[in-house]
């Protein structure tokens, strides 16, 4: 691969924007796994079932009440197992 092609791919991958960047295994915090996020007051919400990819996880987050989503703190993440105390939307 030429440097002109390699550099943009490397930058997109580092930013998580390159196709296939979110294909890690659940053991490494990737898909399939439980989509989770924490609110500003540290309440954790996770999907009831494993999601297969980023789009499915994002769609699940949109099902949560607006007042919960507005309190989202940091980036959503994927967990290999659903935490015991996690809330559902």
C-alpha positions in Angstrom: 0.0 0.0 0.0 1.3 3.4 -0.9 1.9 6.0 1.9 -0.9 8.2 0.4 -3.4 5.4 1.0 -2.0 4.0 4.2 -1.9 7.3 6.2 -5.7 8.1 5.7 -6.7 4.6 6.6 -4.5 4.7 9.7 -6.0 8.0 10.8 -9.6 6.8 10.2 -8.9 3.6 12.1 -7.5 5.5 15.0 -10.6 7.7 15.1 -12.8 4.7 14.9 -14.3 5.8 11.6 -12.9 3.2 9.3 -15.2 0.3 8.3 -14.5 -2.7 10.4 -13.0 -0.6 13.3 -15.8 -1.9 15.6 -15.5 -5.6 14.9 -13.6 -6.7 18.0 -14.8 -9.6 20.0 -17.0 -9.2 23.1 -14.1 -10.3 25.3 -12.2 -7.3 24.2 -15.2 -5.0 24.7 -16.5 -5.3 21.1 -19.5 -6.7 19.4 -21.6 -8.7 19.9 -22.1 -7.5 23.4 -24.3 -5.5 25.8 -24.6 -1.8 24.8 -24.0 0.2 28.0 -23.6 3.8 29.1 -23.4 5.8 32.3 -25.2 9.0 33.2 -23.6 12.0 34.9 -24.8 10.7 38.3 -23.0 7.3 37.5 -26.1 5.3 36.9 -25.3 2.5 34.5 -27.8 1.5 31.7 -27.3 -1.6 29.5 -29.3 -3.4 26.9 -31.2 -6.5 27.9 -29.8 -8.5 25.0 -26.5 -8.4 23.1 -26.3 -6.1 20.2 -24.5 -7.1 17.0 -23.0 -3.8 15.9 -22.6 -0.1 16.5 -25.8 0.8 14.6 -27.9 -1.6 16.7 -26.4 -0.3 19.9 -27.1 3.3 18.8 -30.7 2.4 18.0 -31.0 0.9 21.5 -29.8 4.0 23.1 -32.4 6.0 21.2 -35.1 3.9 22.9 -34.1 5.2 26.3 -36.1 8.2 27.7 -34.9 11.6 26.6 -34.2 12.7 30.2 -31.9 9.7 30.7 -30.1 10.1 27.3 -29.6 13.9 28.1 -27.6 12.9 31.2 -25.2 10.5 29.2 -21.7 10.9 30.5 -18.8 9.9 28.2 -19.0 7.5 25.3 -21.3 4.4 25.3 -19.4 1.1 25.6 -19.9 -2.6 24.9 -19.6 -5.1 27.8 -19.1 -8.9 27.3 -21.5 -9.6 30.2 -24.4 -7.5 31.5 -23.5 -5.9 34.8 -25.8 -7.0 37.7 -26.9 -3.6 38.8 -27.4 -2.1 35.3 -30.8 -0.5 34.5 -32.8 -1.1 31.4 -34.4 1.5 29.2 
